[in-house]
């Protein structure tokens, strides 16, 4: 399965979350670190859901860039 992951830059590092998996998020110093952490977190989260007999959510989140005429 492929889940959408949102990466966000902050003043002190990076964060990431998966909209289809509420409550799951990670933070780190670098984008590379956060990419690894979110993969591990998703695997761990889904394994825990499976072990507890919870249904695994199907990926449903979508993303799109929207162009606007406002000057940067």
Backbone as a printed PyTorch tensor [residue, N CA C, xyz], in Angstrom:
tensor([[[ 0.8370, -1.1790,  0.0000],
         [ 0.0000,  0.0000,  0.0000],
         [ 0.8840,  1.2450,  0.0000]],

        [[ 0.3390,  2.2910, -0.5660],
         [ 1.0340,  3.5790, -0.5660],
         [ 0.1810,  4.5850,  0.1920]],

        [[ 0.7710,  5.1740,  1.2360],
         [ 0.1030,  6.2180,  1.9960],
         [ 0.7360,  7.5660,  1.6690]],

        [[-0.0930,  8.5760,  1.5470],
         [ 0.3960,  9.9300,  1.3600],
         [ 1.0780, 10.3790,  2.6500]],

        [[ 2.2670, 10.9500,  2.5220],
         [ 2.9980, 11.5050,  3.6540],
         [ 3.2470, 12.9770,  3.3660]],

        [[ 2.9630, 13.8220,  4.3420],
         [ 3.2050, 15.2510,  4.2410],
         [ 4.4720, 15.5710,  5.0280]],

        [[ 5.4190, 16.2320,  4.3760],
         [ 6.6510, 16.6790,  5.0230],
         [ 6.5770, 18.1880,  5.1880]],

        [[ 6.9040, 18.6620,  6.3960],
         [ 6.8420, 20.0910,  6.6680],
         [ 8.1410, 20.5630,  7.3170]],

        [[ 8.6780, 21.6460,  6.7720],
         [ 9.8800, 22.2640,  7.3160],
         [ 9.4650, 23.2200,  8.4250]],

        [[10.2200, 23.2110,  9.5250],
         [ 9.9890, 24.1520, 10.6150],
         [11.2720, 24.9430, 10.8580]],

        [[11.2360, 25.8270, 11.8200],
         [12.4250, 26.6000, 12.1380],
         [13.5430, 25.7360, 12.7040]],

        [[13.1860, 24.6210, 13.3140],
         [14.1870, 23.7850, 13.9900],
         [14.4320, 22.4310, 13.3290]],

        [[13.7170, 22.0840, 12.2810],
         [13.9080, 20.7850, 11.6480],
         [12.7820, 20.4470, 10.6990]],

        [[12.3620, 19.1890, 10.7240],
         [11.3230, 18.6910,  9.8260],
         [10.3230, 17.8580, 10.5980]],

        [[ 9.1130, 17.7870, 10.0740],
         [ 8.0820, 16.9220, 10.6140],
         [ 7.3910, 16.2020,  9.4650]],

        [[ 6.7080, 15.1230,  9.7800],
         [ 5.9650, 14.3750,  8.7590],
         [ 4.7770, 13.6950,  9.4120]],

        [[ 3.7100, 13.5420,  8.6230],
         [ 2.5410, 12.8060,  9.0820],
         [ 1.8320, 12.1970,  7.8820]],

        [[ 1.0040, 11.2020,  8.1640],
         [ 0.2200, 10.5150,  7.1360],
         [-1.2580, 10.7870,  7.4260]],

        [[-1.9350, 11.5710,  6.5950],
         [-3.3350, 11.9350,  6.8650],
         [-4.2770, 10.7380,  7.0330]],

        [[-3.9700,  9.6260,  6.3870],
         [-4.8340,  8.4460,  6.4950],
         [-4.6210,  7.6760,  7.7940]],

        [[-3.6150,  8.0660,  8.5710],
         [-3.3080,  7.3920,  9.8310],
         [-3.2950,  8.4330, 10.9530]],

        [[-4.4680,  8.8550, 11.4150],
         [-4.5590,  9.9170, 12.4090],
         [-3.7240,  9.6170, 13.6590]],

        [[-3.0620, 10.6590, 14.1490],
         [-2.2540, 10.5200, 15.3550],
         [-0.8320, 10.0850, 15.1040]],

        [[-0.5140,  9.7290, 13.8780],
         [ 0.8280,  9.2660, 13.5530],
         [ 1.6330, 10.4270, 12.9870]],

        [[ 2.7090, 10.7680, 13.6520],
         [ 3.5700, 11.8410, 13.1790],
         [ 4.9650, 11.6850, 13.7490]],

        [[ 5.9360, 12.2540, 13.0750],
         [ 7.3220, 12.1890, 13.5210],
         [ 7.9700, 13.5530, 13.3320]],

        [[ 9.0790, 13.7640, 14.0250],
         [ 9.8550, 14.9930, 13.8790],
         [11.3270, 14.6310, 13.9550]],

        [[12.1450, 15.4120, 13.2590],
         [13.5800, 15.1800, 13.2740],
         [14.3300, 16.4060, 12.8100]],

        [[15.6420, 16.2900, 12.7890],
         [16.4990, 17.4130, 12.4180],
         [16.6250, 17.6110, 10.9170]],

        [[16.6070, 16.5130, 10.1660],
         [16.8040, 16.6040,  8.7120],
         [15.6660, 15.9040,  7.9820]],

        [[15.4890, 16.2730,  6.7310],
         [14.4680, 15.6190,  5.9090],
         [14.7680, 14.1350,  5.7630]],

        [[16.0190, 13.7940,  5.5580],
         [16.3930, 12.3780,  5.3980],
         [16.0400, 11.5720,  6.6440]],

        [[16.3190, 12.1510,  7.8250],
         [15.9940, 11.4770,  9.0710],
         [14.4850, 11.2670,  9.1960]],

        [[13.7130, 12.3010,  8.8710],
         [12.2590, 12.2230,  8.9900],
         [11.6790, 11.2240,  7.9920]],

        [[12.2520, 11.1410,  6.8030],
         [11.7700, 10.1480,  5.8250],
         [11.9400,  8.7380,  6.3640]],

        [[13.0660,  8.4620,  6.9990],
         [13.2910,  7.1350,  7.5760],
         [12.3530,  6.8970,  8.7600]],

        [[12.2130,  7.9040,  9.6180],
         [11.3560,  7.7660, 10.7980],
         [ 9.8960,  7.5210, 10.4250]],

        [[ 9.3850,  8.2080,  9.4170],
         [ 7.9710,  8.0340,  9.0610],
         [ 7.7250,  6.6520,  8.4660]],

        [[ 8.6830,  6.1450,  7.6920],
         [ 8.5230,  4.7740,  7.1600],
         [ 8.4470,  3.7700,  8.3050]],

        [[ 9.3660,  3.9110,  9.2530],
         [ 9.3860,  3.0070, 10.4030],
         [ 8.1050,  3.1570, 11.2310]],

        [[ 7.6570,  4.3860, 11.4160],
         [ 6.4540,  4.6290, 12.2130],
         [ 5.2090,  4.0340, 11.5570]],

        [[ 5.1050,  4.1710, 10.2490],
         [ 3.9490,  3.6000,  9.5410],
         [ 3.9610,  2.0810,  9.6730]],

        [[ 5.1090,  1.4490,  9.4460],
         [ 5.2090, -0.0080,  9.5900],
         [ 4.8030, -0.4450, 10.9980]],

        [[ 5.3410,  0.2330, 12.0120],
         [ 5.0600, -0.1050, 13.4040],
         [ 3.5770,  0.0910, 13.7220]],

        [[ 3.0220,  1.1930, 13.2650],
         [ 1.6060,  1.5160, 13.5050],
         [ 0.6870,  0.4620, 12.8840]],

        [[ 0.9500,  0.1240, 11.6280],
         [ 0.1040, -0.8580, 10.9450],
         [ 0.2360, -2.2420, 11.5670]],

        [[ 1.4360, -2.6050, 11.9780],
         [ 1.6340, -3.9050, 12.6330],
         [ 0.8510, -3.9500, 13.9470]],

        [[ 0.8810, -2.8580, 14.7030],
         [ 0.1180, -2.7950, 15.9500],
         [-1.3800, -2.9010, 15.7100]],

        [[-1.8650, -2.2280, 14.6760],
         [-3.2820, -2.3190, 14.3470],
         [-3.6560, -3.7570, 13.9950]],

        [[-2.7980, -4.4030, 13.2120],
         [-3.0560, -5.7920, 12.8110],
         [-3.0970, -6.7070, 14.0350]],

        [[-2.1310, -6.5320, 14.9380],
         [-2.0690, -7.3680, 16.1400],
         [-3.2920, -7.1790, 17.0350]],

        [[-3.8690, -5.9900, 17.0360],
         [-5.0480, -5.7180, 17.8570],
         [-6.3640, -5.9860, 17.1240]],

        [[-6.2750, -6.5190, 15.9140],
         [-7.4750, -6.8580, 15.1610],
         [-8.2150, -5.6600, 14.6020]],

        [[-7.5310, -4.5220, 14.5310],
         [-8.1570, -3.3150, 13.9840],
         [-8.0620, -3.3260, 12.4610]],

        [[-9.0530, -2.7660, 11.7860],
         [-8.9920, -2.7160, 10.3290],
         [-7.8870, -1.7480,  9.8700]],

        [[-7.1660, -2.1550,  8.8580],
         [-6.1120, -1.3190,  8.2780],
         [-6.7750, -0.3440,  7.3070]],

        [[-6.6060,  0.9690,  7.5330],
         [-7.2520,  1.9340,  6.6360],
         [-6.6420,  1.9080,  5.2460]],

        [[-7.5220,  1.9700,  4.2670],
         [-7.0460,  2.0440,  2.8850],
         [-6.6010,  3.4780,  2.6080]],

        [[-5.5170,  3.6280,  1.8650],
         [-5.0880,  4.9840,  1.5110],
         [-6.1740,  5.7050,  0.7260]],

        [[-6.4710,  6.9440,  1.1330],
         [-7.4990,  7.6980,  0.4250],
         [-7.1310,  9.1610,  0.2380]],

        [[-6.1040,  9.6350,  0.9390],
         [-5.7220, 11.0430,  0.8460],
         [-5.0730, 11.3290, -0.5110]],

        [[-5.3580, 12.5030, -1.0260],
         [-4.7820, 12.9600, -2.2930],
         [-4.1020, 14.3000, -2.0590]],

        [[-3.2240, 14.6640, -2.9630],
         [-2.5570, 15.9570, -2.8660],
         [-2.5050, 16.6020, -4.2450]],

        [[-2.4080, 17.9130, -4.2320],
         [-2.3560, 18.6510, -5.4800],
         [-1.7120, 20.0010, -5.1940]],

        [[-0.9090, 20.4640, -6.1160],
         [-0.4000, 21.8330, -6.0610],
         [-1.3470, 22.7100, -6.8540]],

        [[-1.6440, 23.8870, -6.3100],
         [-2.5400, 24.8160, -6.9760],
         [-1.7380, 26.0770, -7.2880]],

        [[-1.7000, 26.4700, -8.5510],
         [-1.0110, 27.6880, -8.9530],
         [-1.9430, 28.8850, -8.7830]],

        [[-1.3910, 29.9580, -8.2590],
         [-2.1570, 31.1960, -8.1080],
         [-1.3520, 32.3390, -8.7180]],

        [[-2.0010, 33.4130, -9.0400],
         [-1.3520, 34.5270, -9.7050],
         [-0.6480, 35.4930, -8.7630]],

        [[-0.6760, 35.2320, -7.4690],
         [-0.0580, 36.1270, -6.4960],
         [ 1.4500, 36.0790, -6.6160]],

        [[ 2.1320, 37.2360, -6.6790],
         [ 3.5910, 37.2270, -6.8130],
         [ 4.2620, 36.6700, -5.5640]],

        [[ 5.3320, 35.9170, -5.7880],
         [ 6.0670, 35.3040, -4.6720],
         [ 6.9230, 36.3080, -3.9450]]])
